Amino acid sequence: MQPTQINGHRADGGYCLIVAQDLPSLYRLGIVGSSQIARMMHQSAVKLGITPRLFAERYDDSAAQAAPEAVFHHPDSLASFAEDCEVLTFEHERLDMGLLQAMEENGALLRPGTKTLRAAFDKLHQRLILRNRGFNVPAFAQVRGPDDLLDFASAYGFPLVLKSVRAAPPGGRGVWIVEGRSQAMRVLAEHGEQELMAEEHQQIIKEIVVIVVRRPGGNSRCYPIAEVSSQDGIAREIRAPADLGNRLAAEARDLAKRLADDLDAVGVLAVEMFLTTEGLVINELAARPHNAGHFTIEGTPTSQFENHVRAVLDLPLGPTWSLAPAAVTVNVLGTIDGVDPAQHLPDALIIEGAHIHLYGKIPRAGRKLGHVTVLSDDMDQARELARRADAALHGRRPL
């Protein structure tokens, strides 16, 4: 095989020459993004004998540390990166849709394609599509200024939800629950440079995520439904399978599969839903592996990351059933004291049954630094062990 040269760009603005072996065309996979989702996609591909090319943002990002063939981000280099890949897939939503559409029109194979990506990237467009196709979503409106916001509040009252239409930057915030007019005006004043939308606040009984993975021909599989507990807008704990009952679980899976088909999704489509007193309401979509699916690494025969790789390469999907009656994942979050959980790894590894995943990220308060998953016959026992391992990683005495 002849080596292929790829011109890369270092984080400091310099250039680097990446030399990679010319792989069979079916397996020339490019991953855009370099945080933990890309890292776990990369690891799953390598397990299959596939070495993806990585379009990274910084040399010290989670995925870049594990992918020596990474090409570093430059505003003009994504299209040239795509030329050396047979298939391009994505870890995040912080991309220029105009550029992606132009690349697709010029023959780049994006999976998922721009039809799906636009619905995932642009929350206002997403809401319009879902509503027009008869899916149950919260009432919403575009907010172009104070008048739009106050008109919406007069119709639906406070509290209400303000959202950034596009994904927030890493470490940034994109959702605010505002309790009254003064708070709403303050958010608008501080974040008015972003495109914003308002949504009716939901009385949530449960927050669930349905992860469906779909091949280009339409063949799809669903994972066990996950229930998410959040704290300050960050997913803290994920339990699977969610305690929904057979009827609601079947309805949620059907909604997710219908959405994947309607959007012609390829790869993982994660559908966030709220269970309210009026039934299931769709919250948001993610056209990539999702934080709520990390339990699938140990909890199912084929993880969401491996099945995403399989799907975008149009390879047969692996089974997605549960390997244990209960799976609990606890996200390891950074704290204000700056403790690096890697320093306490031996303490966490003492806890038998706890699967530790650390992402190699610089500690920062609220940042996702890793996760812990425990499988068990009992949900309470799985939660207790996962929480003990998380406490140990933070240098605290396990409860």
FIFIBA-106520 format. One line per field, with one value per residue (C-alpha): x negated, y, z negated; chain. Coordinates in nm, 2 decimals. Layout:
BEGIN
xx (X	...)
yy (Y	...)
zz (Z	...)
chain (A	...)
//
This chain:
BEGIN
xx (0.00	-0.12	-0.11	0.14	0.02	0.27	0.18	0.28	0.28	0.15	0.34	0.08	0.14	-0.15	-0.14	-0.21	-0.23	-0.03	-0.12	0.14	0.17	0.41	0.69	0.96	1.21	1.50	1.31	1.17	1.37	1.33	1.45	1.51	1.46	1.21	1.38	1.48	1.76	1.50	1.25	1.50	1.60	1.23	1.17	1.47	1.35	1.00	1.14	1.29	0.95	1.05	0.83	1.04	0.89	0.97	1.04	0.94	0.96	0.67	0.37	0.47	0.83	0.96	0.97	0.66	0.46	0.57	0.55	0.19	0.32	0.53	0.55	0.58	0.86	0.83	1.12	1.04	0.93	1.25	1.32	0.97	0.98	1.31	1.13	0.92	1.21	1.47	1.73	1.74	1.93	1.96	1.92	2.06	2.30	2.06	2.02	2.12	2.42	2.35	2.01	2.15	2.42	2.16	1.94	2.23	2.33	1.97	1.98	1.86	2.04	2.17	2.33	2.56	2.64	2.73	3.10	3.05	2.77	2.97	3.25	3.00	2.79	3.07	3.32	3.57	3.56	3.59	3.90	4.07	4.00	4.12	4.44	4.52	4.49	4.72	4.47	4.56	4.32	4.34	4.49	4.20	4.12	3.82	3.69	3.55	3.58	3.77	4.11	4.10	4.00	4.27	4.54	4.45	4.45	4.79	4.93	4.76	4.65	4.34	4.13	4.03	3.72	3.48	3.25	2.97	3.08	2.73	2.51	2.32	1.94	1.75	1.80	2.07	2.44	2.72	3.04	3.19	3.50	3.62	3.87	3.98	3.95	3.64	3.45	3.56	3.45	3.11	3.05	3.15	2.92	2.62	2.68	2.86	2.57	2.68	2.99	3.24	3.58	3.84	4.02	4.31	4.18	4.27	4.38	4.15	4.21	3.91	3.65	3.57	3.34	3.42	3.11	3.18	2.91	2.99	2.81	2.85	3.10	3.33	3.24	3.24	3.22	3.31	3.11	3.27	3.44	3.23	3.37	3.16	3.13	2.98	2.83	2.78	2.86	2.59	2.67	2.55	2.69	2.83	3.03	3.13	3.37	3.60	3.89	4.17	4.39	4.44	4.69	4.49	4.16	4.31	4.45	4.11	3.92	4.18	4.14	3.76	3.77	4.03	3.81	3.50	3.69	3.85	3.50	3.33	3.08	2.77	2.58	2.70	3.00	3.06	3.41	3.45	3.80	3.99	4.26	4.52	4.87	4.99	4.77	4.44	4.30	3.99	3.72	3.42	3.24	2.87	2.74	2.44	2.37	2.51	2.40	2.71	2.58	2.24	2.39	2.41	2.03	2.07	2.44	2.51	2.34	2.26	2.20	2.36	2.02	1.94	2.29	2.25	1.93	2.09	2.39	2.21	1.99	2.31	2.19	2.42	2.55	2.47	2.73	2.85	3.03	2.95	2.68	2.80	3.13	2.99	2.72	2.63	2.38	2.26	2.09	1.76	1.77	1.50	1.52	1.41	1.11	0.96	0.91	0.80	0.99	0.69	0.50	0.75	0.80	0.65	0.92	1.20	1.07	1.10	1.48	1.55	1.80	1.73	1.62	1.41	1.37	1.16	1.13	0.79	0.94	0.80	1.02	1.26	1.57	1.87	1.67	1.73	1.41	1.52	1.80	1.85	2.09	2.21	2.42	2.63	2.94	3.07	3.09	3.04	2.72	2.59	2.65	2.48	2.17	2.14	2.18	1.91	1.67	1.75	1.68	1.35	1.24	1.30	1.09	1.39	1.46	1.72	2.06)
yy (0.00	0.35	0.60	0.89	1.24	1.47	1.83	1.91	2.22	2.23	2.40	2.68	2.77	2.58	2.29	1.92	1.64	1.34	1.01	0.73	0.41	0.40	0.18	0.00	0.26	0.11	0.18	0.53	0.69	1.05	1.16	1.53	1.63	1.54	1.51	1.20	1.09	1.09	0.91	0.63	0.61	0.59	0.31	0.11	0.14	0.03	-0.28	-0.37	-0.32	0.02	0.32	0.64	0.98	1.24	1.61	1.74	2.09	2.08	1.85	1.79	1.70	1.37	1.19	1.35	1.20	0.85	0.91	0.98	1.03	1.33	1.64	1.96	2.21	2.50	2.70	2.61	2.25	2.05	2.01	1.90	1.65	1.51	1.45	1.18	1.01	0.79	0.86	1.16	1.14	1.40	1.42	1.77	2.04	2.33	2.32	2.55	2.40	2.59	2.44	2.09	2.13	2.25	1.95	1.71	1.87	1.83	1.46	1.42	1.13	1.26	1.02	1.13	1.36	1.73	1.66	1.49	1.72	2.04	1.90	1.82	2.14	2.40	2.36	2.61	2.42	2.09	2.22	2.32	1.99	1.79	2.00	1.99	1.61	1.57	1.49	1.63	1.92	2.20	2.53	2.75	3.07	3.25	3.53	3.82	4.07	4.17	4.20	3.84	3.72	3.92	3.81	3.45	3.49	3.66	3.35	3.08	3.24	3.20	3.00	2.95	2.81	3.01	2.82	2.89	2.78	2.64	2.44	2.63	2.64	2.39	2.48	2.73	2.73	2.71	2.66	2.89	2.84	3.19	3.25	3.60	3.91	4.05	3.73	3.68	4.03	3.97	3.65	3.83	4.12	3.89	3.64	3.84	3.79	3.43	3.32	3.24	3.07	3.04	2.72	2.65	2.50	2.14	1.97	1.67	1.33	1.16	1.25	0.97	0.91	0.66	0.57	0.42	0.32	0.30	0.19	0.37	0.11	0.17	-0.13	-0.01	-0.12	0.04	0.03	-0.01	0.32	0.53	0.75	1.06	1.26	1.60	1.86	2.22	2.13	1.85	1.48	1.34	0.98	0.75	0.43	0.16	0.03	0.32	0.24	0.32	0.02	-0.18	0.06	0.38	0.20	0.07	0.42	0.58	0.33	0.38	0.76	0.73	0.49	0.70	1.00	0.82	0.71	1.05	1.22	0.95	0.92	0.71	0.61	0.69	0.92	1.00	1.13	1.31	1.30	1.42	1.21	1.46	1.44	1.46	1.19	1.19	1.52	1.53	1.76	1.74	1.53	1.44	1.28	1.11	0.89	1.04	1.07	0.87	0.57	0.53	0.23	0.04	-0.02	-0.28	-0.31	-0.44	-0.68	-0.39	-0.04	0.27	0.38	0.05	0.04	0.41	0.31	0.00	0.20	0.49	0.23	0.04	-0.27	-0.51	-0.38	-0.57	-0.68	-0.41	-0.61	-0.57	-0.79	-0.72	-0.63	-0.29	-0.06	0.27	0.53	0.82	1.11	1.21	1.59	1.84	2.02	2.37	2.23	2.11	1.75	1.53	1.19	1.01	1.08	0.86	0.59	0.31	0.39	0.36	0.04	-0.12	-0.12	-0.44	-0.42	-0.05	0.01	0.33	0.55	0.86	1.10	1.26	1.60	1.90	1.93	2.22	2.27	2.10	1.95	1.58	1.41	1.05	0.81	0.50	0.22	-0.06	-0.36	-0.55	-0.75	-0.46	-0.10	0.04	-0.17	-0.06	0.30	0.26	0.11	0.37	0.65	0.50	0.48	0.84	0.95	0.76	0.93	1.27	1.17	1.14	0.85	0.63	0.64)
zz (0.00	0.08	-0.21	-0.18	-0.28	-0.46	-0.53	-0.89	-1.10	-1.46	-1.73	-1.74	-1.38	-1.23	-0.98	-1.03	-0.77	-0.86	-0.68	-0.69	-0.51	-0.22	-0.36	-0.15	-0.04	-0.24	-0.56	-0.50	-0.78	-0.89	-1.23	-1.28	-1.65	-1.92	-2.25	-2.44	-2.19	-1.91	-2.14	-2.20	-1.83	-1.74	-1.99	-1.87	-1.51	-1.60	-1.76	-1.42	-1.25	-1.11	-1.17	-1.13	-1.04	-1.31	-1.25	-1.58	-1.74	-1.99	-2.03	-2.39	-2.33	-2.45	-2.12	-1.98	-2.26	-2.14	-1.77	-1.64	-1.28	-1.38	-1.16	-1.35	-1.29	-1.05	-0.91	-0.55	-0.60	-0.65	-0.28	-0.21	-0.50	-0.35	-0.02	-0.18	-0.35	-0.19	-0.47	-0.71	-1.04	-1.32	-1.70	-1.76	-1.62	-1.60	-1.22	-0.93	-0.76	-0.44	-0.41	-0.48	-0.22	0.04	-0.04	0.00	0.33	0.44	0.37	0.01	-0.16	-0.49	-0.73	-0.86	-0.57	-0.58	-0.60	-0.94	-1.05	-0.99	-1.21	-1.48	-1.45	-1.43	-1.72	-1.56	-1.23	-1.43	-1.61	-1.29	-1.12	-1.42	-1.46	-1.09	-1.09	-1.38	-1.66	-2.01	-2.10	-2.35	-2.22	-2.09	-1.92	-1.77	-1.99	-1.78	-2.06	-2.38	-2.21	-2.09	-2.43	-2.61	-2.36	-2.42	-2.80	-2.78	-2.60	-2.80	-3.12	-3.34	-3.40	-3.04	-2.87	-2.66	-2.43	-2.19	-1.84	-1.77	-2.00	-2.27	-2.26	-2.47	-2.83	-2.74	-2.83	-2.58	-2.80	-3.06	-3.27	-3.35	-3.63	-3.54	-3.32	-3.48	-3.46	-3.10	-3.00	-3.17	-2.97	-2.65	-2.72	-2.81	-2.52	-2.26	-2.01	-1.99	-1.79	-2.06	-2.09	-2.37	-2.48	-2.71	-3.04	-3.08	-3.41	-3.37	-3.54	-3.37	-3.12	-2.89	-2.58	-2.31	-2.10	-1.76	-1.51	-1.14	-0.83	-0.49	-0.36	-0.66	-0.88	-1.24	-1.60	-1.93	-2.26	-2.60	-2.69	-2.93	-3.21	-3.28	-3.61	-3.55	-3.79	-3.68	-3.32	-3.31	-3.29	-3.62	-3.63	-3.36	-3.44	-3.19	-3.13	-3.22	-3.44	-3.19	-3.15	-2.83	-2.66	-2.71	-2.62	-2.30	-2.21	-2.28	-2.06	-1.78	-1.79	-1.77	-1.48	-1.29	-1.34	-1.21	-0.90	-0.84	-0.86	-0.67	-0.96	-0.92	-1.24	-1.59	-1.64	-2.00	-2.08	-2.41	-2.54	-2.85	-3.01	-3.12	-3.26	-2.90	-2.76	-2.58	-2.45	-2.22	-2.36	-2.13	-1.88	-1.85	-1.53	-1.70	-1.99	-2.31	-2.67	-2.78	-2.58	-2.75	-2.95	-2.62	-2.62	-2.90	-2.91	-2.55	-2.31	-2.07	-2.20	-2.05	-1.93	-1.75	-1.59	-1.48	-1.30	-1.15	-1.03	-0.87	-0.68	-0.59	-0.78	-0.96	-1.29	-1.61	-1.88	-2.12	-2.40	-2.77	-2.92	-3.27	-3.43	-3.55	-3.43	-3.59	-3.46	-3.67	-3.49	-3.66	-3.67	-3.75	-4.08	-4.18	-4.37	-4.04	-4.15	-3.86	-3.90	-3.74	-4.07	-4.25	-3.99	-4.22	-4.49	-4.24	-4.09	-4.43	-4.38	-4.20	-3.92	-3.85	-3.49	-3.49	-3.18	-3.21	-2.91	-2.97	-2.99	-3.20	-3.51	-3.53	-3.74	-3.57	-3.29	-3.20	-3.28	-3.26	-3.36	-3.57	-3.47	-3.69	-3.58	-3.83	-3.89	-4.10	-4.01	-4.36	-4.40	-4.06	-4.16	-4.50	-4.35	-4.06	-4.31	-4.54	-4.25	-4.15	-4.51	-4.51	-4.19	-4.36	-4.66	-4.88	-5.11	-4.94	-5.12)
chain (A	A	A	A	A	A	A	A	A	A	A	A	A	A	A	A	A	A	A	A	A	A	A	A	A	A	A	A	A	A	A	A	A	A	A	A	A	A	A	A	A	A	A	A	A	A	A	A	A	A	A	A	A	A	A	A	A	A	A	A	A	A	A	A	A	A	A	A	A	A	A	A	A	A	A	A	A	A	A	A	A	A	A	A	A	A	A	A	A	A	A	A	A	A	A	A	A	A	A	A	A	A	A	A	A	A	A	A	A	A	A	A	A	A	A	A	A	A	A	A	A	A	A	A	A	A	A	A	A	A	A	A	A	A	A	A	A	A	A	A	A	A	A	A	A	A	A	A	A	A	A	A	A	A	A	A	A	A	A	A	A	A	A	A	A	A	A	A	A	A	A	A	A	A	A	A	A	A	A	A	A	A	A	A	A	A	A	A	A	A	A	A	A	A	A	A	A	A	A	A	A	A	A	A	A	A	A	A	A	A	A	A	A	A	A	A	A	A	A	A	A	A	A	A	A	A	A	A	A	A	A	A	A	A	A	A	A	A	A	A	A	A	A	A	A	A	A	A	A	A	A	A	A	A	A	A	A	A	A	A	A	A	A	A	A	A	A	A	A	A	A	A	A	A	A	A	A	A	A	A	A	A	A	A	A	A	A	A	A	A	A	A	A	A	A	A	A	A	A	A	A	A	A	A	A	A	A	A	A	A	A	A	A	A	A	A	A	A	A	A	A	A	A	A	A	A	A	A	A	A	A	A	A	A	A	A	A	A	A	A	A	A	A	A	A	A	A	A	A	A	A	A	A	A	A	A	A	A	A	A	A	A	A	A	A	A	A	A	A	A	A	A	A	A	A	A	A	A	A	A	A	A	A	A	A	A	A	A	A	A	A	A	A	A	A	A	A	A	A)
//
